[in-house]
């Protein structure tokens, strides 16, 4: 099959899954900003989503997209290293036109993955999972849709604050390269539009990561007051 047998096909899969994940990230970012503006509004969103069938279906779809994206990332990296052979051990200067993020996308992706595991532990495992498991613990169930409570609990811990900020830094680098690279793979590869997409990608990545970081910092500062 072309999407798996050719290098270009594998890059297309990476691009499409990456763009889908970026769209979800945008939704998640907007949702988190609501927590700063209206805690009750944020909890209402959490309640609407909860463990309803559409939220569960979306979660499964997102997990599938992420797994495919991750598998193809390792696959492409392995393929590229195999193609270079012993040349990858040669000491050479990195061309100025090659971005640092481009050379370290897999490492950045692994950091993003570890951050995601931490995020699932702090939120998904305490919100959607208890509802899915039909736990008898009334306190756990009562807090399942109280997203603000879990944000407060998580970001009152300075260790989590630092880990999340490191994660967001890696995410910024991953997004700034991945955004324009995906569109380049899908055909927006002329010089004019490539430069435009790089600019848009940098602005988008900065805005999204800044919004996530703002939530972390604001709730940490509130916990100190």
Residue frames as a rotation matrix with the C-alpha (Angstrom) as fourth column:
UNK 1
0.576 0.818 0.000 0.00
0.818 -0.576 0.000 0.00
0.000 0.000 -1.000 0.00
UNK 2
0.169 -0.544 0.822 1.34
0.488 -0.678 -0.549 3.43
0.856 0.494 0.151 -0.99
UNK 3
0.648 0.170 0.742 0.74
-0.413 -0.740 0.530 5.01
0.639 -0.651 -0.410 2.44
UNK 4
0.827 -0.354 0.437 3.02
-0.314 0.354 0.881 2.46
-0.467 -0.866 0.182 4.08
UNK 5
0.638 -0.565 0.523 5.33
0.686 0.725 -0.054 1.22
-0.349 0.393 0.850 1.33
UNK 6
0.190 -0.571 0.799 6.76
0.687 -0.504 -0.524 4.56
0.702 0.648 0.296 0.24
UNK 7
-0.636 -0.531 -0.559 8.61
0.771 -0.467 -0.434 7.27
-0.031 -0.707 0.707 2.13
UNK 8
-0.878 0.357 0.319 6.29
-0.222 -0.894 0.390 9.93
0.424 0.271 0.864 0.72
UNK 9
0.026 0.943 -0.332 3.22
0.034 0.331 0.943 7.93
0.999 -0.036 -0.023 1.77
UNK 10
0.012 -0.094 -0.995 4.51
0.940 0.340 -0.021 7.58
0.341 -0.936 0.093 5.30
UNK 11
-0.915 -0.366 -0.167 5.16
0.399 -0.878 -0.263 11.33
-0.051 -0.308 0.950 5.44
UNK 12
-0.529 0.811 0.252 1.59
-0.278 -0.446 0.851 11.95
0.802 0.380 0.461 4.27
UNK 13
0.269 0.604 -0.750 0.25
0.542 0.549 0.636 9.79
0.796 -0.578 -0.179 7.12
UNK 14
-0.415 -0.518 -0.748 2.46
0.909 -0.259 -0.325 11.71
-0.025 -0.815 0.578 9.56
UNK 15
-0.974 0.000 0.226 1.18
0.045 -0.980 0.196 15.02
0.221 0.201 0.954 8.18
UNK 16
-0.213 0.977 0.027 -2.53
-0.153 -0.060 0.986 14.16
0.965 0.206 0.163 8.21
UNK 17
0.316 0.297 -0.901 -2.44
0.768 0.478 0.426 12.68
0.557 -0.827 -0.077 11.72
UNK 18
-0.630 -0.640 -0.440 -0.33
0.776 -0.535 -0.332 15.62
-0.023 -0.551 0.834 12.89
UNK 19
-0.823 0.383 0.419 -2.80
-0.178 -0.875 0.451 18.18
0.539 0.297 0.788 11.56
UNK 20
0.182 0.922 -0.341 -5.70
0.148 0.317 0.937 16.30
0.972 -0.221 -0.079 13.18
UNK 21
0.094 -0.235 -0.968 -3.86
0.971 0.235 0.037 16.37
0.219 -0.943 0.250 16.51
UNK 22
-0.908 -0.414 0.072 -3.15
0.402 -0.905 -0.137 20.09
0.122 -0.096 0.988 16.06
UNK 23
-0.360 0.865 0.350 -6.89
-0.198 -0.438 0.877 20.72
0.912 0.246 0.329 15.63
UNK 24
0.465 0.493 -0.735 -7.60
0.578 0.460 0.674 18.86
0.671 -0.738 -0.071 18.87
UNK 25
-0.388 -0.712 -0.585 -4.83
0.920 -0.263 -0.289 20.81
0.052 -0.651 0.758 20.59
UNK 26
-0.831 0.141 0.538 -6.52
0.016 -0.961 0.277 24.03
0.556 0.238 0.796 19.51
UNK 27
0.223 0.973 -0.050 -9.83
-0.050 0.063 0.997 22.90
0.973 -0.220 0.063 21.02
UNK 28
0.345 -0.162 -0.925 -8.10
0.857 0.457 0.239 21.84
0.384 -0.875 0.296 24.23
UNK 29
-0.735 -0.678 0.013 -6.31
0.639 -0.700 -0.319 25.19
0.225 -0.227 0.948 24.42
UNK 30
-0.500 0.645 0.578 -9.55
-0.280 -0.752 0.596 27.16
0.819 0.136 0.557 24.10
UNK 31
0.478 0.696 -0.536 -11.19
0.244 0.481 0.842 24.90
0.844 -0.533 0.060 26.67
UNK 32
-0.048 -0.591 -0.805 -8.37
0.972 0.158 -0.174 25.51
0.230 -0.791 0.567 29.16
UNK 33
-0.864 -0.248 0.439 -8.60
0.214 -0.969 -0.126 29.28
0.456 -0.015 0.890 28.75
UNK 34
0.101 0.977 0.188 -12.24
-0.106 -0.178 0.978 29.01
0.989 -0.119 0.086 29.81
UNK 35
0.320 -0.035 -0.947 -10.96
0.832 0.488 0.264 27.74
0.452 -0.872 0.185 33.17
UNK 36
-0.723 -0.640 -0.262 -9.28
0.691 -0.652 -0.313 31.13
0.029 -0.407 0.913 33.69
UNK 37
-0.794 0.459 0.399 -12.30
-0.227 -0.833 0.505 33.15
0.564 0.311 0.765 32.63
UNK 38
0.113 0.912 0.395 -15.12
-0.943 -0.027 0.332 31.09
0.314 -0.410 0.857 34.13
UNK 39
-0.833 -0.464 0.301 -14.37
-0.547 0.772 -0.322 28.09
-0.083 -0.433 -0.897 36.38
UNK 40
-0.175 0.856 0.487 -18.06
-0.261 0.436 -0.861 27.15
-0.949 -0.278 0.147 36.39
UNK 41
0.587 0.344 -0.733 -18.12
-0.762 -0.071 -0.643 27.32
-0.273 0.936 0.221 32.60
UNK 42
-0.359 -0.808 -0.468 -15.08
-0.865 0.476 -0.159 25.02
0.351 0.348 -0.869 32.44
UNK 43
-0.806 0.099 0.583 -16.72
-0.304 0.776 -0.552 22.52
-0.507 -0.623 -0.596 34.76
UNK 44
0.299 0.951 -0.077 -19.86
-0.489 0.084 -0.868 22.65
-0.819 0.297 0.490 32.61
UNK 45
0.287 -0.293 -0.912 -17.76
-0.926 0.161 -0.343 21.69
0.247 0.942 -0.225 29.58
UNK 46
-0.779 -0.622 0.081 -16.20
-0.613 0.727 -0.310 18.84
0.135 -0.291 -0.947 31.57
UNK 47
-0.419 0.718 0.556 -19.69
-0.276 0.483 -0.831 17.66
-0.865 -0.502 -0.004 32.52
UNK 48
0.524 0.618 -0.586 -20.93
-0.724 -0.038 -0.688 17.83
-0.448 0.785 0.428 28.92
UNK 49
-0.048 -0.631 -0.774 -17.96
-0.833 0.453 -0.318 15.77
0.551 0.630 -0.548 27.77
UNK 50
0.201 0.148 0.968 -17.54
-0.873 0.476 0.108 13.41
-0.445 -0.867 0.224 30.73
UNK 51
-0.744 -0.401 0.535 -17.84
-0.199 0.897 0.396 9.73
-0.638 0.188 -0.746 29.81
UNK 52
0.375 0.900 -0.223 -20.58
-0.463 -0.027 -0.886 10.28
-0.803 0.435 0.407 27.23
UNK 53
0.542 -0.122 0.831 -20.42
0.515 0.830 -0.213 8.09
-0.664 0.544 0.513 24.14
UNK 54
0.906 -0.179 0.384 -19.27
0.267 -0.465 -0.844 10.90
0.330 0.867 -0.373 21.87
UNK 55
0.600 -0.724 0.339 -16.48
-0.800 -0.546 0.249 11.90
0.005 -0.420 -0.907 24.26
UNK 56
0.301 -0.456 0.838 -15.37
-0.215 0.823 0.525 8.28
-0.929 -0.338 0.150 24.58
UNK 57
0.730 0.018 0.683 -15.47
0.612 0.427 -0.665 7.84
-0.304 0.904 0.301 20.78
UNK 58
0.872 -0.423 0.246 -13.41
-0.227 -0.796 -0.561 11.02
0.433 0.434 -0.790 20.33
UNK 59
0.447 -0.719 0.532 -10.91
-0.775 -0.015 0.632 9.83
-0.446 -0.695 -0.564 22.95
UNK 60
0.400 -0.250 0.882 -10.47
0.273 0.951 0.146 6.49
-0.875 0.183 0.449 21.17
UNK 61
0.858 -0.038 0.512 -10.05
0.501 -0.158 -0.851 8.27
0.114 0.987 -0.117 17.82
UNK 62
0.757 -0.601 0.257 -7.46
-0.605 -0.793 -0.073 10.64
0.247 -0.100 -0.964 19.29
UNK 63
0.348 -0.623 0.700 -5.57
-0.484 0.520 0.704 7.75
-0.803 -0.584 -0.120 20.87
UNK 64
0.569 -0.070 0.820 -5.55
0.587 0.733 -0.344 5.94
-0.577 0.676 0.458 17.52
UNK 65
0.917 -0.222 0.332 -4.30
0.113 -0.654 -0.748 9.06
0.383 0.723 -0.575 15.71
UNK 66
0.592 -0.719 0.364 -1.55
-0.797 -0.458 0.393 9.55
-0.116 -0.523 -0.844 18.28
UNK 67
0.348 -0.441 0.827 -0.43
-0.078 0.866 0.494 5.90
-0.934 -0.237 0.267 18.11
UNK 68
0.728 -0.046 0.684 -0.32
0.666 0.285 -0.690 6.01
-0.163 0.958 0.238 14.29
UNK 69
0.872 -0.401 0.279 1.60
-0.278 -0.877 -0.391 9.30
0.402 0.263 -0.877 14.40
UNK 70
0.459 -0.711 0.533 4.08
-0.745 0.019 0.667 7.84
-0.484 -0.703 -0.521 16.88
UNK 71
0.453 -0.247 0.857 4.58
0.301 0.947 0.114 4.57
-0.839 0.207 0.503 14.98
UNK 72
0.795 -0.117 0.595 5.19
0.582 -0.126 -0.803 6.38
0.168 0.985 -0.032 11.71
UNK 73
0.803 -0.551 0.228 7.59
-0.581 -0.809 0.088 8.78
0.136 -0.203 -0.970 13.43
UNK 74
0.255 -0.710 0.656 9.76
-0.448 0.515 0.731 5.88
-0.857 -0.481 -0.187 14.63
UNK 75
0.547 0.035 0.837 9.37
0.571 0.716 -0.402 4.18
-0.613 0.697 0.372 11.26
UNK 76
0.925 -0.171 0.341 10.56
0.174 -0.605 -0.777 7.23
0.339 0.777 -0.530 9.30
UNK 77
0.598 -0.742 0.302 13.43
-0.785 -0.466 0.409 7.88
-0.163 -0.482 -0.861 11.71
UNK 78
0.251 -0.471 0.846 14.59
-0.072 0.862 0.501 4.27
-0.965 -0.186 0.182 11.44
UNK 79
0.713 0.086 0.696 14.28
0.648 0.299 -0.700 4.41
-0.269 0.950 0.158 7.64
UNK 80
0.912 -0.369 0.181 16.29
-0.251 -0.849 -0.464 7.64
0.325 0.378 -0.867 7.43
UNK 81
0.375 -0.805 0.459 19.05
-0.779 -0.006 0.627 6.30
-0.502 -0.593 -0.630 9.67
UNK 82
0.346 -0.192 0.918 19.20
0.294 0.952 0.088 3.05
-0.891 0.239 0.386 7.72
UNK 83
0.888 0.039 0.459 19.48
0.458 -0.184 -0.870 5.00
0.050 0.982 -0.182 4.46
UNK 84
0.753 -0.633 0.183 22.37
-0.620 -0.774 -0.126 7.09
0.221 -0.019 -0.975 5.81
UNK 85
0.693 -0.485 -0.534 24.21
0.385 0.875 -0.294 4.05
0.609 -0.002 0.793 7.13
UNK 86
0.145 -0.759 -0.635 27.63
0.988 0.079 0.131 4.82
-0.050 -0.647 0.761 8.60
UNK 87
-0.347 -0.276 0.896 27.41
0.503 -0.862 -0.070 8.44
0.792 0.426 0.438 7.40
UNK 88
0.654 0.688 0.315 25.37
0.096 -0.489 0.867 9.31
0.750 -0.537 -0.386 10.47
UNK 89
0.711 -0.457 -0.535 28.47
0.669 0.203 0.715 8.78
-0.218 -0.866 0.449 12.60
UNK 90
-0.161 -0.788 0.594 30.52
0.869 -0.399 -0.293 11.27
0.468 0.468 0.749 10.63
UNK 91
-0.063 0.066 -0.996 31.22
0.712 -0.697 -0.091 14.58
-0.700 -0.714 -0.003 12.36
UNK 92
-0.502 -0.018 0.865 29.74
0.761 -0.484 0.431 17.26
0.411 0.875 0.257 10.15
UNK 93
-0.930 0.212 -0.301 28.40
-0.030 -0.859 -0.512 20.73
-0.367 -0.467 0.805 10.67
UNK 94
-0.147 0.960 0.238 24.66
0.795 0.258 -0.550 21.07
-0.589 0.108 -0.801 10.50
UNK 95
-0.572 -0.037 0.820 23.61
0.691 -0.560 0.457 23.21
0.442 0.828 0.346 7.52
UNK 96
-0.972 0.161 -0.174 22.26
-0.031 -0.812 -0.583 26.59
-0.235 -0.561 0.794 8.52
UNK 97
-0.525 0.813 -0.252 19.09
-0.711 -0.256 0.655 25.91
0.468 0.523 0.712 6.56
UNK 98
-0.168 0.433 -0.886 18.30
0.280 0.882 0.378 22.86
0.945 -0.185 -0.269 8.71
UNK 99
0.234 0.355 0.905 16.43
-0.684 -0.601 0.413 23.79
0.691 -0.715 0.102 11.89
UNK 100
-0.767 -0.513 0.386 17.37
-0.616 0.421 -0.666 22.35
0.179 -0.748 -0.639 15.27
UNK 101
-0.085 0.836 0.542 13.79
-0.737 0.312 -0.599 21.11
-0.670 -0.451 0.590 15.76
UNK 102
0.604 0.295 -0.741 13.94
-0.775 0.436 -0.458 19.29
0.188 0.850 0.491 12.43
UNK 103
-0.227 -0.818 -0.528 17.02
-0.512 0.562 -0.650 17.36
0.828 0.123 -0.547 13.60
UNK 104
-0.977 -0.187 0.105 15.45
-0.172 0.388 -0.905 16.48
0.129 -0.902 -0.411 16.95
UNK 105
-0.240 0.971 -0.014 11.78
-0.818 -0.194 0.542 15.83
0.523 0.141 0.841 16.15
UNK 106
0.130 0.281 -0.951 11.88
0.124 0.947 0.297 12.27
0.984 -0.156 0.088 17.51
UNK 107
-0.710 -0.452 -0.540 13.45
0.592 0.032 -0.805 13.35
0.381 -0.891 0.245 20.81
UNK 108
-0.868 0.450 0.210 10.96
-0.491 -0.842 -0.225 16.20
0.075 -0.298 0.952 21.10
UNK 109
-0.050 0.889 -0.454 8.17
-0.602 0.336 0.724 13.78
0.797 0.310 0.519 20.27
UNK 110
-0.192 -0.095 -0.977 9.27
0.524 0.832 -0.184 11.42
0.830 -0.547 -0.110 23.05
UNK 111
-0.973 -0.149 -0.176 9.26
0.229 -0.544 -0.807 14.30
0.024 -0.826 0.563 25.56
UNK 112
-0.530 0.848 0.011 5.77
-0.797 -0.502 0.336 15.24
0.291 0.169 0.942 24.34
UNK 113
0.022 0.509 -0.861 4.72
-0.121 0.856 0.503 11.60
0.992 0.093 0.080 24.78
UNK 114
-0.576 -0.308 -0.757 6.04
0.670 0.351 -0.654 11.48
0.467 -0.884 0.004 28.36
UNK 115
-0.965 0.258 0.051 4.24
-0.253 -0.856 -0.452 14.76
-0.073 -0.449 0.891 29.09
UNK 116
-0.248 0.917 -0.314 1.05
-0.699 0.055 0.713 13.28
0.671 0.396 0.627 27.68
UNK 117
-0.160 0.121 -0.980 1.35
0.427 0.903 0.042 10.27
0.890 -0.412 -0.196 29.98
UNK 118
-0.888 -0.202 -0.413 1.73
0.459 -0.359 -0.812 12.65
0.016 -0.911 0.412 32.93
UNK 119
-0.773 0.635 0.012 -1.26
-0.625 -0.764 0.160 14.66
0.111 0.116 0.987 31.72
UNK 120
-0.079 0.742 -0.665 -3.41
-0.300 0.619 0.726 11.53
0.950 0.258 0.174 31.42
UNK 121
-0.443 -0.172 -0.880 -2.40
0.685 0.568 -0.456 10.51
0.578 -0.805 -0.134 34.93
UNK 122
-0.952 -0.034 -0.305 -3.31
0.242 -0.694 -0.678 13.90
-0.188 -0.720 0.668 36.40
UNK 123
-0.591 0.747 -0.303 -6.58
-0.736 -0.653 -0.175 14.46
-0.329 0.119 0.937 34.54
UNK 124
-0.174 0.582 -0.795 -8.01
-0.741 0.454 0.495 11.69
0.648 0.675 0.352 32.36
UNK 125
-0.553 -0.126 -0.824 -7.36
0.247 0.919 -0.306 8.99
0.796 -0.373 -0.477 35.00
UNK 126
-0.890 0.207 -0.406 -9.17
0.374 -0.178 -0.910 11.12
-0.261 -0.962 0.080 37.59
UNK 127
-0.539 0.715 -0.446 -12.03
-0.652 -0.689 -0.317 12.34
-0.533 0.120 0.837 35.41
UNK 128
0.077 0.611 -0.788 -13.21
-0.949 0.287 0.129 10.13
0.305 0.738 0.602 32.56
UNK 129
-0.581 -0.416 -0.699 -11.67
-0.317 0.907 -0.277 6.85
0.750 0.061 -0.659 33.76
UNK 130
-0.946 0.244 0.213 -13.56
-0.138 0.291 -0.947 6.64
-0.293 -0.925 -0.242 37.10
UNK 131
-0.072 0.968 -0.241 -16.87
-0.823 -0.194 -0.534 7.15
-0.564 0.160 0.810 35.24
UNK 132
0.033 0.027 -0.999 -15.98
-0.841 0.540 -0.013 4.46
0.540 0.841 0.041 32.72
UNK 133
-0.758 -0.417 -0.502 -15.06
-0.097 0.832 -0.546 2.05
0.645 -0.365 -0.671 35.53
UNK 134
0.273 0.958 0.082 -18.29
-0.155 -0.040 0.987 2.88
0.949 -0.282 0.138 37.44
UNK 135
-0.706 -0.650 -0.281 -16.39
0.207 0.189 -0.960 3.29
0.677 -0.736 0.001 40.68
UNK 136
0.278 0.822 -0.496 -18.32
0.742 0.144 0.654 3.19
0.609 -0.550 -0.571 43.96
UNK 137
-0.482 -0.532 -0.697 -16.21
0.844 -0.495 -0.206 5.95
-0.236 -0.687 0.687 45.50
UNK 138
0.539 0.833 0.123 -18.68
0.839 -0.520 -0.159 8.85
-0.069 0.189 -0.980 45.70
UNK 139
0.469 -0.438 -0.767 -15.95
0.059 -0.850 0.523 11.43
-0.881 -0.291 -0.373 46.34
UNK 140
-0.643 -0.730 0.232 -14.03
0.227 0.107 0.968 10.37
-0.731 0.675 0.097 43.23
UNK 141
-0.290 0.629 0.721 -17.24
0.957 0.178 0.229 10.43
0.016 0.757 -0.654 41.17
UNK 142
0.683 0.589 -0.433 -18.23
0.627 -0.776 -0.067 13.85
-0.376 -0.225 -0.899 42.48
UNK 143
0.201 -0.712 -0.673 -14.85
-0.196 -0.702 0.684 15.24
-0.960 -0.006 -0.281 41.41
UNK 144
-0.156 -0.296 0.942 -14.90
0.723 0.616 0.313 13.49
-0.673 0.730 0.117 38.03
UNK 145
0.287 0.328 0.900 -16.43
0.891 -0.435 -0.126 16.50
0.350 0.838 -0.418 36.28
UNK 146
0.930 -0.035 -0.367 -14.79
0.171 -0.840 0.514 19.09
-0.326 -0.541 -0.775 38.54
UNK 147
0.559 -0.731 0.392 -11.98
0.685 0.141 -0.715 19.99
0.467 0.668 0.580 36.17
UNK 148
0.450 -0.363 0.816 -11.04
-0.355 -0.911 -0.210 23.15
0.819 -0.195 -0.539 38.04
UNK 149
0.850 -0.105 0.517 -10.44
-0.478 0.261 0.839 21.13
-0.223 -0.960 0.172 41.20
UNK 150
0.728 -0.586 0.357 -7.97
0.599 0.796 0.086 18.86
-0.334 0.152 0.930 39.40
UNK 151
0.434 -0.575 0.693 -6.21
0.408 -0.561 -0.720 21.84
0.803 0.595 -0.008 37.79
UNK 152
0.603 -0.147 0.784 -5.85
-0.630 -0.690 0.356 23.44
0.489 -0.709 -0.509 41.21
UNK 153
0.873 -0.243 0.423 -4.56
-0.164 0.671 0.723 20.23
-0.459 -0.701 0.546 42.77
UNK 154
0.653 -0.629 0.421 -2.05
0.757 0.525 -0.389 19.60
0.024 0.573 0.819 40.00
UNK 155
0.164 -0.614 0.772 -0.63
0.500 -0.623 -0.601 23.09
0.850 0.485 0.205 39.63
UNK 156
0.859 -0.020 0.512 -0.32
-0.443 -0.530 0.723 23.76
0.257 -0.848 -0.465 43.34
UNK 157
0.701 -0.657 0.276 2.62
0.351 0.655 0.669 21.34
-0.621 -0.372 0.690 43.15
UNK 158
0.465 -0.568 -0.679 5.77
-0.651 -0.739 0.172 23.09
-0.599 0.362 -0.714 41.92
UNK 159
-0.517 -0.651 0.556 7.20
-0.120 0.699 0.705 19.82
-0.847 0.298 -0.440 40.59
UNK 160
0.046 0.636 0.770 4.25
0.822 0.414 -0.392 19.41
-0.568 0.651 -0.504 38.24
UNK 161
0.815 0.225 -0.534 4.51
-0.007 -0.918 -0.397 23.07
-0.579 0.327 -0.746 37.26
UNK 162
-0.047 -0.934 -0.355 8.14
-0.682 -0.229 0.694 22.64
-0.730 0.275 -0.626 36.19
UNK 163
-0.592 -0.156 0.791 7.46
0.275 0.883 0.380 19.35
-0.758 0.442 -0.480 34.38
UNK 164
0.412 0.834 0.365 4.52
0.710 -0.044 -0.702 20.86
-0.570 0.549 -0.611 32.48
UNK 165
0.714 -0.188 -0.674 6.53
-0.363 -0.923 -0.127 23.91
-0.598 0.335 -0.728 31.44
UNK 166
-0.465 -0.882 0.080 9.35
-0.459 0.318 0.829 21.68
-0.757 0.349 -0.553 30.15
UNK 167
-0.322 0.462 0.826 6.74
0.655 0.739 -0.159 19.63
-0.684 0.490 -0.540 28.29
UNK 168
0.725 0.671 -0.157 5.24
0.391 -0.588 -0.708 22.77
-0.568 0.452 -0.688 26.76
UNK 169
0.207 -0.751 -0.627 8.67
-0.634 -0.591 0.499 23.98
-0.745 0.294 -0.599 25.68
UNK 170
-0.738 -0.452 0.500 9.26
-0.001 0.742 0.670 20.70
-0.674 0.494 -0.548 23.82
UNK 171
0.070 0.871 0.487 5.75
0.770 0.263 -0.582 20.92
-0.635 0.415 -0.652 22.38
UNK 172
0.630 0.125 -0.767 6.51
-0.192 -0.931 -0.309 24.41
-0.753 0.342 -0.563 21.04
UNK 173
-0.383 -0.855 -0.350 9.58
-0.668 -0.005 0.744 23.20
-0.638 0.519 -0.570 19.15
UNK 174
-0.681 0.176 0.710 7.69
0.387 0.910 0.146 20.15
-0.621 0.375 -0.688 17.89
UNK 175
0.362 0.930 0.068 4.78
0.626 -0.189 -0.757 22.27
-0.691 0.316 -0.650 16.64
UNK 176
0.366 -0.229 -0.902 6.83
-0.434 -0.899 0.052 25.03
-0.823 0.373 -0.429 15.01
UNK 177
-0.722 -0.644 -0.251 8.51
-0.545 0.306 0.781 22.48
-0.426 0.701 -0.572 12.76
UNK 178
-0.721 0.435 0.538 5.63
0.459 0.883 -0.099 20.02
-0.519 0.176 -0.837 12.41
UNK 179
0.198 0.870 -0.451 3.08
0.144 -0.481 -0.865 22.67
-0.970 0.106 -0.221 11.37
UNK 180
0.320 -0.092 -0.943 4.80
-0.805 -0.550 -0.220 23.87
-0.499 0.830 -0.251 8.21
UNK 181
-0.755 -0.654 0.043 6.42
-0.555 0.672 0.491 20.50
-0.350 0.347 -0.870 7.50
UNK 182
-0.399 0.705 0.587 3.00
0.397 0.710 -0.582 18.82
-0.826 0.001 -0.563 7.31
UNK 183
0.612 0.662 -0.432 1.68
-0.055 -0.509 -0.859 21.42
-0.789 0.550 -0.275 4.87
UNK 184
-0.111 -0.759 -0.641 4.90
-0.896 -0.202 0.395 21.18
-0.429 0.619 -0.658 2.86
UNK 185
-0.839 -0.199 0.506 4.38
-0.086 0.967 0.238 17.41
-0.537 0.157 -0.829 2.53
UNK 186
-0.076 0.931 0.357 0.76
0.589 0.331 -0.737 17.90
-0.805 0.154 -0.573 1.46
UNK 187
0.142 0.071 0.987 1.72
0.989 -0.057 -0.138 20.20
0.047 0.996 -0.079 -1.41
UNK 188
0.985 0.167 0.049 2.10
0.163 -0.984 0.076 23.74
0.061 -0.067 -0.996 -0.02
UNK 189
0.473 -0.880 -0.036 5.75
0.656 0.325 0.681 23.65
-0.588 -0.346 0.731 -0.92
UNK 190
0.395 -0.399 0.827 6.47
0.651 -0.514 -0.559 26.65
0.648 0.759 0.057 -3.08
UNK 191
-0.551 -0.821 -0.152 8.85
0.683 -0.339 -0.647 29.23
0.479 -0.460 0.747 -1.64
UNK 192
-0.574 0.372 0.729 6.24
-0.366 -0.913 0.178 31.95
0.732 -0.165 0.661 -1.00
UNK 193
0.474 0.879 0.053 3.69
-0.473 0.204 0.857 29.78
0.742 -0.431 0.513 0.80
UNK 194
0.289 -0.438 -0.851 6.32
0.652 0.741 -0.159 27.81
0.701 -0.509 0.500 2.68
UNK 195
-0.786 -0.596 0.163 7.64
0.336 -0.634 -0.696 31.00
0.518 -0.493 0.699 4.27
UNK 196
-0.296 0.772 0.562 4.08
-0.662 -0.590 0.461 32.09
0.688 -0.236 0.686 5.06
UNK 197
0.625 0.563 -0.541 3.22
-0.068 0.730 0.680 28.77
0.778 -0.388 0.494 6.68
UNK 198
-0.227 -0.776 -0.589 6.41
0.733 0.262 -0.628 28.91
0.641 -0.574 0.509 8.75
UNK 199
-0.844 -0.057 0.533 5.38
-0.182 -0.905 -0.385 32.33
0.504 -0.422 0.754 10.02
UNK 200
0.124 0.979 0.164 1.80
-0.709 -0.029 0.705 31.22
0.694 -0.204 0.690 10.72
UNK 201
0.439 -0.013 -0.898 3.08
0.320 0.937 0.142 28.06
0.840 -0.350 0.415 12.38
UNK 202
-0.635 -0.743 -0.212 5.38
0.517 -0.205 -0.831 30.02
0.573 -0.638 0.514 14.69
UNK 203
-0.656 0.470 0.590 2.56
-0.600 -0.799 -0.031 32.40
0.458 -0.375 0.806 15.67
UNK 204
0.395 0.858 -0.329 0.08
-0.490 0.500 0.714 29.56
0.777 -0.120 0.618 16.19
UNK 205
0.158 -0.410 -0.898 2.52
0.549 0.792 -0.265 27.46
0.820 -0.452 0.351 18.23
UNK 206
-0.838 -0.525 0.150 3.47
0.213 -0.568 -0.795 30.41
0.503 -0.634 0.588 20.40
UNK 207
-0.356 0.796 0.489 -0.16
-0.774 -0.545 0.322 31.34
0.523 -0.264 0.810 21.08
UNK 208
0.533 0.599 -0.598 -1.23
-0.229 0.782 0.579 27.79
0.815 -0.171 0.554 21.93
UNK 209
-0.047 -0.642 -0.766 1.74
0.695 0.529 -0.487 27.02
0.718 -0.555 0.421 24.14
UNK 210
-0.850 -0.251 0.463 1.50
-0.070 -0.817 -0.572 30.43
0.522 -0.519 0.677 25.83
UNK 211
0.036 0.951 0.306 -2.18
-0.750 -0.177 0.638 29.80
0.661 -0.253 0.707 26.65
UNK 212
0.579 0.112 -0.808 -1.40
0.256 0.915 0.310 26.40
0.774 -0.387 0.501 28.18
UNK 213
-0.431 -0.844 -0.319 1.53
0.655 -0.050 -0.754 27.87
0.621 -0.534 0.575 30.12
UNK 214
-0.581 0.280 0.764 -0.67
-0.437 -0.899 -0.004 30.73
0.686 -0.336 0.645 31.33
UNK 215
0.552 0.823 -0.133 -3.10
-0.386 0.393 0.834 28.27
0.739 -0.409 0.535 32.91
UNK 216
0.319 -0.530 -0.786 -0.23
0.690 0.698 -0.191 26.49
0.650 -0.481 0.588 34.66
UNK 217
-0.687 -0.711 0.147 1.34
0.456 -0.580 -0.676 29.69
0.566 -0.397 0.722 35.98
UNK 218
-0.328 0.638 0.697 -1.90
-0.554 -0.727 0.405 31.43
0.765 -0.253 0.592 37.00
UNK 219
0.706 0.647 -0.286 -3.17
-0.176 0.553 0.814 28.46
0.685 -0.525 0.505 39.01
UNK 220
0.068 -0.755 -0.652 0.24
0.809 0.424 -0.407 28.01
0.584 -0.500 0.640 40.63
UNK 221
-0.776 -0.328 0.539 0.34
0.062 -0.890 -0.452 31.68
0.628 -0.317 0.711 41.65
UNK 222
0.119 0.912 0.392 -3.20
-0.598 -0.250 0.761 31.40
0.793 -0.325 0.516 43.01
UNK 223
0.613 0.109 -0.782 -2.14
0.368 0.837 0.406 28.45
0.698 -0.537 0.473 45.14
UNK 224
-0.423 -0.862 -0.278 0.52
0.741 -0.152 -0.654 30.64
0.522 -0.483 0.703 46.76
UNK 225
-0.553 0.257 0.792 -1.91
-0.287 -0.952 0.109 33.42
0.782 -0.167 0.600 47.71
